[in-house]
């Protein structure tokens, strides 16, 4: 039961980390390699507002999400829009932005293990005989809520339907009058806010360190590649596959092999099924 419960929690946490990356790529086809940096930056902004300015915790998270959303839109409007459509340039530009953010935080003094966010609710609860702290229960509840809200947003709102149209067929969407760049900018802002929300929920479970930005980026890429680049449903299912694989690895091999699981998932998927579980890209034999 502990593998089942903590595997589910870990899987939902991975889905939270990866949803922003999957959404941005699915709509704009821009691989946002600054995703991990935005995740960590949101934690540092929340910590600064909370500890240096005395802003209430809930308001700090809300302000951080707004600022992070604006940052995502600015990054697209002034940097990524200029290289959109050039795959290598998109990766280099977004990764350079992420690197500048993370190393800028390190240079600015945000390093060490002293930066932590308080948990939302203290204490724990017993679930079928297994103790689970309330913060992890919040992670599960919020993860399910975000997936439901995203589904409703993309099915019942004008902007959401326009985003779906862009994800399904950009040329057809353009013929219907949907502005590609505006939709890409909106997706970048929403993706950044999702990364910030994931940071606000998951970072209280540990310390805010620069290195976690690189780890989150690798995990998000692994989830999206296994699920299929451009598929949100695939990303959620891949999060469960990798999440349970990581928990089993921790139980039987050790916690230091967790990241190895993600890297192996990337390598094996690219070898055996390059398009992923639900990817819309062509298979290897079709491209050769």
C-alpha positions in Angstrom: 0.0 0.0 0.0 2.9 2.4 0.7 4.1 1.9 -2.9 0.6 2.5 -4.3 0.0 5.7 -2.2 3.4 7.3 -2.5 3.6 6.2 -6.2 0.3 8.1 -6.8 1.5 11.1 -5.0 4.8 11.1 -6.9 3.0 10.7 -10.2 0.7 13.6 -9.6 3.7 15.7 -8.5 5.4 14.8 -11.8 2.3 15.7 -13.8 2.2 19.1 -12.0 5.9 19.7 -13.0 5.3 18.8 -16.6 1.9 20.2 -17.5 3.2 23.7 -18.2 5.9 22.4 -20.5 3.5 20.1 -22.3 0.9 22.9 -22.7 3.4 25.4 -24.2 4.9 22.8 -26.7 1.5 21.4 -27.6 0.1 24.9 -28.6 3.1 26.8 -29.9 5.5 24.0 -30.7 8.2 25.9 -28.7 10.2 23.7 -26.2 10.4 25.9 -23.2 13.8 24.9 -21.7 13.5 27.7 -19.1 10.6 25.7 -17.5 12.7 24.5 -14.6 14.2 27.9 -14.0 10.7 29.4 -13.8 9.7 26.7 -11.3 12.6 27.7 -9.0 12.2 31.4 -9.5 8.6 31.2 -8.4 9.8 29.7 -5.1 12.4 32.4 -4.5 9.9 35.2 -5.3 7.3 33.6 -2.9 10.0 33.3 -0.2 11.1 36.9 -0.7 7.6 38.3 -0.5 6.8 36.2 2.6 10.0 36.8 4.5 11.4 40.1 3.3 8.2 42.0 2.8 5.8 40.3 5.2 3.2 39.6 2.6 0.7 36.9 3.7 1.4 33.4 2.3 -1.6 33.0 0.1 -1.2 36.5 -1.3 2.5 35.9 -1.9 1.6 32.8 -4.0 -1.0 34.8 -6.0 1.4 37.7 -6.7 4.1 35.3 -7.7 1.9 33.5 -10.2 0.9 36.8 -11.8 4.5 38.0 -12.0 5.6 34.6 -13.4 2.8 34.7 -16.0 3.9 38.2 -17.1 7.5 36.9 -17.2 6.5 34.0 -19.5 4.6 36.4 -21.8 7.6 38.8 -21.9 10.1 36.0 -22.7 8.0 34.9 -25.6 7.3 38.4 -26.9 10.8 39.7 -26.9 12.9 36.5 -27.3 11.2 33.3 -28.4 9.0 34.9 -31.0 12.1 35.8 -33.0 13.3 32.2 -33.2 10.0 30.4 -33.4 10.0 27.8 -36.0 13.8 27.2 -35.8 13.9 24.2 -33.5 17.6 24.4 -32.5 17.4 28.1 -31.9 14.3 27.7 -29.7 16.1 25.2 -27.5 19.3 27.3 -27.3 17.4 30.5 -26.6 15.1 29.1 -23.9 17.8 27.1 -22.2 20.0 30.2 -22.2 17.2 32.2 -20.5 16.8 29.4 -17.9 20.5 29.2 -17.3 20.7 33.0 -16.8 17.8 32.9 -14.3 19.2 30.0 -12.3 22.8 31.2 -12.2 21.7 34.7 -11.6 19.9 33.5 -8.5 23.0 31.7 -7.4 25.2 34.8 -8.0 22.6 36.9 -6.1 23.1 34.8 -3.0 20.2 32.5 -3.2 22.1 29.3 -2.5 22.4 26.8 0.3 19.7 24.9 2.2 18.2 27.8 4.2 15.4 28.8 1.9 12.2 26.9 2.6 8.5 27.6 2.2 6.1 26.6 5.0 3.6 23.8 4.4 0.0 24.8 3.8 -1.3 22.6 6.6 0.7 21.1 9.4 0.2 17.4 10.5 -0.5 14.1 8.8 -3.3 11.7 8.2 -3.5 7.9 8.1 -4.6 6.5 4.7 -5.2 2.7 4.8 -2.6 2.4 7.5 0.0 4.6 5.8 0.9 8.0 7.3 0.7 10.8 4.7 1.3 14.5 5.6 -1.4 17.0 4.7 0.9 18.9 2.2 1.1 15.8 0.0 -2.7 15.4 0.2 -2.8 19.0 -1.0 -0.6 18.1 -3.9 -2.9 15.2 -4.9 -6.1 17.4 -4.6 -4.6 20.3 -6.4 -3.1 18.2 -9.2 -6.5 16.6 -9.9 -8.2 20.0 -9.8 -5.7 21.6 -12.2 -6.2 18.8 -14.8 -10.0 19.2 -14.5 -9.9 23.0 -14.8 -7.5 22.8 -17.8 -9.9 20.3 -19.5 -12.9 22.6 -18.8 -10.9 25.7 -19.9 -9.9 24.2 -23.2 -13.4 22.8 -24.0 -15.8 25.5 -22.8 -14.0 28.9 -23.3 -13.3 30.9 -26.4 -9.6 31.2 -25.6 -9.4 27.6 -24.6 -11.0 26.4 -27.8 -8.6 28.7 -29.8 -5.7 27.1 -28.0 -7.0 23.6 -28.9 -7.4 24.7 -32.5 -3.8 25.8 -32.6 -2.6 22.6 -31.0 -4.6 20.4 -33.5 -3.9 22.2 -36.7 -2.2 25.6 -36.8 -2.8 26.3 -40.5 -6.5 25.6 -40.2 -6.6 27.8 -37.1 -4.9 30.7 -39.0 -7.5 30.4 -41.8 -10.2 30.8 -39.2 -8.7 34.0 -38.0 -6.9 32.8 -34.9 -3.6 34.8 -34.3 -0.8 32.2 -33.9 1.5 34.5 -32.0 -1.1 35.7 -29.6 -2.1 32.2 -28.8 1.5 31.2 -28.3 2.0 34.2 -26.0 -1.1 33.1 -24.0 0.1 29.5 -23.8 3.6 30.7 -22.6 2.0 32.8 -19.9 -0.3 30.0 -18.7 2.6 27.5 -18.9 4.7 29.7 -16.7 1.9 30.1 -14.2 1.5 26.4 -14.1 5.2 26.0 -13.4 4.9 28.7 -10.7 1.9 26.9 -9.1 3.8 23.6 -9.1 6.7 25.3 -7.4 4.4 26.8 -4.7 2.8 23.4 -4.0 5.9 21.2 -4.2 8.7 23.3 -2.9 7.3 23.3 0.7 8.2 19.5 0.7 11.9 20.4 0.6 14.4 23.2 0.2 14.4 25.9 -2.5 17.7 25.2 -4.3 19.0 26.3 -7.7 19.8 22.7 -8.6 16.2 21.6 -8.5 15.5 23.8 -11.6 17.7 21.4 -13.7 16.0 18.4 -12.1 12.5 19.6 -12.8 13.4 20.4 -16.4 14.8 16.8 -17.0 11.7 15.3 -15.3 9.3 17.5 -17.4 11.1 16.5 -20.6 11.0 12.9 -19.7 7.3 12.9 -19.0 6.5 14.8 -22.2 8.7 12.6 -24.4 7.3 9.3 -22.9 3.8 10.6 -23.2 4.3 12.1 -26.6 5.3 15.7 -27.3 2.1 17.7 -27.8 -0.2 15.4 -26.0 -1.5 16.5 -22.6 -3.2 13.2 -21.9 0.0 11.4 -22.7 1.9 13.6 -20.3 -0.4 12.7 -17.4 -0.2 8.9 -18.2 3.6 9.1 -18.6 3.8 10.9 -15.2 2.1 7.9 -13.6 4.4 5.4 -15.4 7.6 7.3 -14.4 6.3 8.2 -11.0 5.6 4.5 -10.0 8.9 3.4 -11.6 10.7 6.0 -9.5 9.0 4.8 -6.2 9.8 1.1 -7.0 13.4 2.1 -7.7 13.6 4.0 -4.4 12.2 0.9 -2.5 14.4 -1.7 -4.1 17.6 0.1 -5.3 17.9 3.5 -3.5 16.8 7.1 -3.8 19.9 8.2 -5.7 18.6 6.2 -8.7 15.4 8.3 -9.2 16.9 10.5 -11.8 18.4 7.5 -13.7 14.8 6.3 -14.2 13.8 9.5 -15.9 16.9 9.4 -18.2 16.4 5.8 -19.1 12.7 6.6 -19.9 13.9 9.2 -22.3 16.5 7.0 -24.0 14.2 3.9 -24.3 11.3 5.9 -25.7 13.5 7.6 -28.3 14.8 4.2 -29.3 11.6 2.1 -29.3 8.9 4.7 -30.0 10.2 8.1 -30.9 6.7 9.7 -31.0 5.9 8.6 -27.4 2.7 7.0 -26.2 0.3 9.5 -27.7 2.6 11.7 -29.7 1.5 13.2 -33.0 4.9 13.1 -34.6 5.8 10.6 -37.3 7.4 7.3 -36.3 11.1 6.8 -37.1 10.5 4.5 -40.1 8.2 7.0 -41.6 10.8 9.8 -41.5 13.7 7.8 -42.9 
